[in-house]
Amino acid sequence: MEAKTSWGEEGNGQCRPKKVRGSYLIMDSDRLSRAVVALVELVTRLRSPGGCPWDAKQTDSTLKMYLLEEAYEVLDAIEKSSPKDVCMELGDLLFQILFLAHLAAERKEFDLTEVVEKITEKMIRRHPHVFGETSVDSAEDVTLNWAKIKAKEKGPSQKTSSVFESVPTNLPALLRTHRLSERESKLNPDLENGEEIWGKVLGQFEALKSAVTREDRDSVREAMGGLLFSLSNLTRHWGFNAENLLRLANQEFLECFEKSEKGGYQSFDD
């Protein structure tokens, strides 16, 4: 069934979804409200006196790894093409988000309502071609507009000193490499030369071969890091994401190993 949605203007200037017949995206707003409120109240109960001792001890810091784990479990469910698992894992991730918002509310910093309001306002602001009068011809135009609006939102006083500064340091290494090389290519489009990118990969590989031959451990480490960075950049240039490709390769390796356990071994390299 094709998903449909439309938007209308309310008196306060905020866009709100209209119901459209024949769409799976039509929401039962009352049911949704009850479900979200019930989950918020559940978190409150867990954190209240007489609630759960484990939940009562949690902090932003202790929840960081759980948040990451739940996000990765969502990715795993998506790659398995299992709607049931995706639904369950999204629920686990949502719980972590609500829990973190609840902790902030306890500190009187912000609450879930503010989180939802701010992201809604942000998405409306970042999509003027949908909610405003801006016209775009391609996804690339959308990306350019997004960057311009983001820079305008920050203003001169909040602009970072480097184009790379806004790339989170806690991203998985391959994903961070992807984002860094992506920013570099936007800063200097001349770097998007496939032959030059491939040449850097070959150069790093030769440096690694030389370091291995010399048995120079420090040089091996440096050359391996450079080769991984260059390979990730080449992957990005071809429109892929090294993090995703390596995750798929891991899965292929496991499938080959499972076959070997069943007596039908096939090398991963074949």
Sequence and secondary structure as in RCSB ss.txt:
>XXXX:A:sequence
MEAKTSWGEEGNGQCRPKKVRGSYLIMDSDRLSRAVVALVELVTRLRSPGGCPWDAKQTDSTLKMYLLEEAYEVL
DAIEKSSPKDVCMELGDLLFQILFLAHLAAERKEFDLTEVVEKITEKMIRRHPHVFGETSVDSAEDVTLNWAKIK
AKEKGPSQKTSSVFESVPTNLPALLRTHRLSERESKLNPDLENGEEIWGKVLGQFEALKSAVTREDRDSVREAMG
GLLFSLSNLTRHWGFNAENLLRLANQEFLECFEKSEKGGYQSFDD
>XXXX:A:secstr
     EEEE TTS EEEE  TT TT   HHHHHHHHHHHHHHHHHHHSTTS HHHHH  HHHHHHHHHHHHHHHH
HHHHTT HHHHHHHHHHHHHHHHHHHHHHHHTTS  HHHHHHHHHHHHHHH HHHHSS   SSHHHHHHHHHHHH
HHHHHHHH  SSTTTTS TTS HHHHHHHHHHHHHHH GGG  HHHHHHHHHHHHHHHHHHHHHT HHHHHHHHH
HHHHHHHHHHHHTT  HHHHHHHHHHHHHHHHHHHHTT    TT 
